[in-house]
Amino acid sequence: MENLSAGIRKQWFLWVFRGSACLYFTTVIFLLFVLFQLADGSWLMRFEFFRANEILVMISWLFILSAILSIVAVFTILLFALNRHFRVILQWAWFIHLIGSVALLIHVLVQMLVYPPLMEVAWETTDPSIFNYLDSWEKLLIPIVSVFVPSCWAISGLIYTAIMFRTRNFSHHFNWWSLAVWGMVLTGAVIFRWVGSVATFWQGAAILLFIPWVWFVAEDLKPRLKN
């Protein structure tokens, strides 16, 4: 019965991790072909793109929200699957990850709820002060999504990775893979001040490496929830 229970948990883990990997991949597609287009050019150009592709933009934002919740779920599962002797440290790492996720969640909600009506007003009135207001919002939000969120996720991910090295259920192949991913994310957050968008692409490359990690690590994961 214990073996059956462990097998069921492992299948559930496999479903969550692989479903998350598919969700991340789909989210990246929407980011590349929809939201990057929305973030390019003047505010009037952005609003024209939004009006022409409103449904796609809203779907893209919903995918991002789902991906945020999904990565929190992945880190939560890992919290209970890794070496229980380091549970307190993992809880702190999970909380750091949660802070970054909530910040990104707020960023997306601002884009969904604040930007569209402001762009609508700017389109109808062509009031320059509206564009200045939008610029102020963007200057406030860019460091959050480019520095603060990646820093939180990277610090949390590196702590998790350290515990993975102390967990017999994880192969060193996945441990070093995780170290590379979160090291790249943290490096991008550090150098963003000097290289700007180049750091964003660097972090994007790290996320692309994270997707197959989530897909394959589920097979290697042997749940320790009973502990």
C-alpha positions as CSV (number, residue, x, y, z in Angstrom):
1,M,0.0,0.0,0.0
2,E,2.9,2.4,0.8
3,N,4.5,1.7,-2.6
4,L,1.1,2.3,-4.3
5,S,0.7,5.6,-2.5
6,A,4.2,6.7,-3.5
7,G,3.5,5.7,-7.1
8,I,0.3,7.7,-7.1
9,R,2.1,10.7,-5.7
10,K,4.9,10.4,-8.3
11,Q,2.3,10.3,-11.1
12,W,0.7,13.4,-9.7
13,F,4.0,15.1,-9.5
14,L,4.8,14.1,-13.1
15,W,1.5,15.6,-14.3
16,V,2.0,18.9,-12.4
17,F,5.6,19.3,-13.6
18,R,5.1,18.4,-17.2
19,G,1.9,20.4,-17.4
20,S,3.8,23.4,-16.0
21,A,6.6,22.9,-18.6
22,C,4.0,23.0,-21.4
23,L,2.4,26.1,-19.8
24,Y,5.7,27.9,-19.6
25,F,6.5,27.1,-23.3
26,T,3.1,28.4,-24.4
27,T,3.6,31.5,-22.3
28,V,7.0,32.2,-23.9
29,I,5.4,31.9,-27.4
30,F,2.8,34.5,-26.4
31,L,5.5,36.7,-24.9
32,L,7.6,36.6,-28.1
33,F,4.8,37.1,-30.6
34,V,2.3,39.3,-28.7
35,L,3.5,41.1,-25.6
36,F,6.9,42.0,-26.9
37,Q,5.0,43.7,-29.8
38,L,2.8,45.5,-27.4
39,A,5.8,46.8,-25.5
40,D,7.5,48.2,-28.7
41,G,7.2,51.7,-30.1
42,S,5.3,54.8,-29.0
43,W,2.2,54.6,-26.8
44,L,0.0,55.3,-29.7
45,M,1.5,52.5,-31.7
46,R,1.1,50.2,-28.7
47,F,-2.6,51.2,-28.3
48,E,-3.2,50.5,-32.0
49,F,-1.7,47.1,-31.6
50,F,-3.8,46.5,-28.4
51,R,-7.0,47.5,-30.2
52,A,-6.2,45.2,-33.1
53,N,-5.2,42.3,-31.0
54,E,-7.1,42.8,-27.7
55,I,-8.1,39.1,-27.3
56,L,-4.6,37.8,-28.0
57,V,-3.2,40.3,-25.5
58,M,-5.7,39.4,-22.8
59,I,-5.0,35.6,-23.4
60,S,-1.2,36.3,-23.1
61,W,-1.7,38.1,-19.8
62,L,-3.8,35.2,-18.5
63,F,-1.1,32.7,-19.6
64,I,1.4,34.7,-17.6
65,L,-0.8,34.7,-14.5
66,S,-1.2,31.0,-14.9
67,A,2.5,30.5,-15.3
68,I,3.2,32.5,-12.1
69,L,0.8,30.3,-10.1
70,S,2.3,27.2,-11.7
71,I,5.9,28.0,-10.8
72,V,4.8,28.7,-7.2
73,A,3.2,25.2,-7.3
74,V,6.4,23.7,-8.6
75,F,8.5,25.3,-5.8
76,T,5.9,24.2,-3.2
77,I,6.2,20.6,-4.3
78,L,9.9,20.8,-4.2
79,L,9.7,22.2,-0.7
80,F,8.2,18.9,0.5
81,A,10.2,16.7,-1.9
82,L,13.7,17.9,-0.9
83,N,15.8,16.9,2.1
84,R,13.5,17.4,5.1
85,H,16.5,18.2,7.4
86,F,16.7,21.6,5.6
87,R,13.0,22.3,5.6
88,V,13.3,25.6,7.5
89,I,15.9,26.9,5.0
90,L,13.6,25.8,2.2
91,Q,10.7,27.6,3.7
92,W,12.6,30.8,3.7
93,A,13.6,30.2,0.1
94,W,10.0,29.5,-0.8
95,F,8.9,32.7,0.9
96,I,11.5,34.7,-1.1
97,H,10.2,33.1,-4.3
98,L,6.7,34.0,-3.3
99,I,7.6,37.6,-2.8
100,G,9.0,37.7,-6.3
101,S,5.9,35.9,-7.7
102,V,3.5,38.3,-6.0
103,A,5.5,41.3,-7.4
104,L,5.2,39.9,-10.9
105,L,1.6,39.2,-10.4
106,I,1.0,42.8,-9.4
107,H,3.0,43.9,-12.5
108,V,0.8,41.9,-14.8
109,L,-2.4,43.0,-13.1
110,V,-1.4,46.6,-13.5
111,Q,-0.8,46.0,-17.2
112,M,-4.2,44.3,-17.5
113,L,-6.2,46.8,-15.5
114,V,-4.4,50.1,-15.6
115,Y,-2.7,50.4,-19.0
116,P,-5.7,49.7,-21.3
117,P,-8.0,52.5,-19.9
118,L,-5.1,54.9,-19.7
119,M,-4.2,54.2,-23.4
120,E,-7.9,54.7,-24.3
121,V,-7.9,58.1,-22.6
122,A,-4.6,59.0,-24.3
123,W,-6.0,58.0,-27.7
124,E,-9.2,60.0,-27.3
125,T,-7.7,63.2,-25.8
126,T,-4.0,63.2,-27.0
127,D,-3.2,64.8,-23.7
128,P,0.6,64.8,-23.3
129,S,0.3,64.5,-19.5
130,I,-1.3,61.1,-20.0
131,F,1.7,59.9,-21.9
132,N,4.0,61.2,-19.1
133,Y,1.9,59.3,-16.6
134,L,2.3,56.1,-18.6
135,D,6.0,56.7,-18.9
136,S,6.2,57.1,-15.1
137,W,4.3,53.8,-14.6
138,E,6.7,52.1,-17.0
139,K,9.8,53.4,-15.4
140,L,8.5,52.1,-12.0
141,L,7.5,48.7,-13.3
142,I,10.5,47.8,-15.5
143,P,13.0,47.5,-12.6
144,I,10.5,45.3,-10.8
145,V,10.1,42.8,-13.6
146,S,13.7,43.0,-14.8
147,V,15.6,43.1,-11.5
148,F,13.5,42.5,-8.4
149,V,11.5,39.5,-9.5
150,P,14.5,37.7,-11.2
151,S,16.6,38.4,-8.1
152,C,14.0,36.9,-5.8
153,W,13.5,33.9,-8.0
154,A,17.3,33.4,-8.5
155,I,18.1,33.6,-4.8
156,S,15.3,31.2,-4.0
157,G,16.3,28.9,-6.8
158,L,20.0,28.8,-5.8
159,I,19.0,27.9,-2.2
160,Y,16.8,25.1,-3.5
161,T,19.7,24.0,-5.7
162,A,22.0,23.8,-2.7
163,I,19.5,21.6,-1.0
164,M,19.2,19.5,-4.1
165,F,22.9,18.6,-3.8
166,R,22.1,17.4,-0.3
167,T,19.1,15.3,-1.4
168,R,19.8,11.8,-2.5
169,N,16.7,11.7,-4.7
170,F,18.1,14.2,-7.2
171,S,20.8,13.3,-9.7
172,H,23.8,15.7,-10.0
173,H,22.9,16.3,-13.6
174,F,19.7,18.1,-12.6
175,N,21.5,19.9,-9.8
176,W,24.1,21.4,-12.0
177,W,21.4,22.2,-14.6
178,S,19.4,24.1,-11.9
179,L,22.5,25.9,-10.8
180,A,23.1,27.1,-14.4
181,V,19.6,28.3,-14.8
182,W,19.4,30.4,-11.6
183,G,22.9,31.6,-11.9
184,M,22.0,33.0,-15.3
185,V,18.8,34.6,-14.0
186,L,20.8,36.3,-11.1
187,T,23.5,37.4,-13.5
188,G,20.9,39.1,-15.7
189,A,19.4,40.9,-12.8
190,V,22.8,42.2,-11.7
191,I,23.9,43.4,-15.1
192,F,20.6,44.9,-16.2
193,R,21.6,48.4,-15.0
194,W,24.4,48.4,-17.5
195,V,23.2,46.4,-20.5
196,G,19.4,46.9,-20.3
197,S,17.4,44.7,-22.7
198,V,20.4,42.4,-23.3
199,A,20.0,41.2,-19.7
200,T,16.3,40.5,-20.4
201,F,17.2,38.2,-23.3
202,W,19.8,36.5,-21.2
203,Q,17.2,35.9,-18.5
204,G,14.9,34.6,-21.3
205,A,17.5,32.1,-22.3
206,A,17.6,30.9,-18.7
207,I,13.9,30.4,-18.7
208,L,14.1,28.4,-21.9
209,L,16.6,26.1,-20.1
210,F,14.3,25.9,-17.1
211,I,11.4,24.6,-19.1
212,P,13.0,21.2,-20.1
213,W,14.4,21.0,-16.5
214,V,10.9,21.1,-15.1
215,W,9.8,18.5,-17.7
216,F,12.5,16.0,-17.1
217,V,13.1,16.4,-13.3
218,A,9.7,14.9,-12.5
219,E,10.9,11.5,-13.6
220,D,13.9,11.8,-11.3
221,L,11.9,13.0,-8.4
222,K,11.0,10.5,-5.7
223,P,8.5,12.2,-3.4
224,R,9.4,12.5,0.3
225,L,6.0,13.9,1.4
226,K,5.5,11.0,3.9
227,N,8.4,12.5,5.9
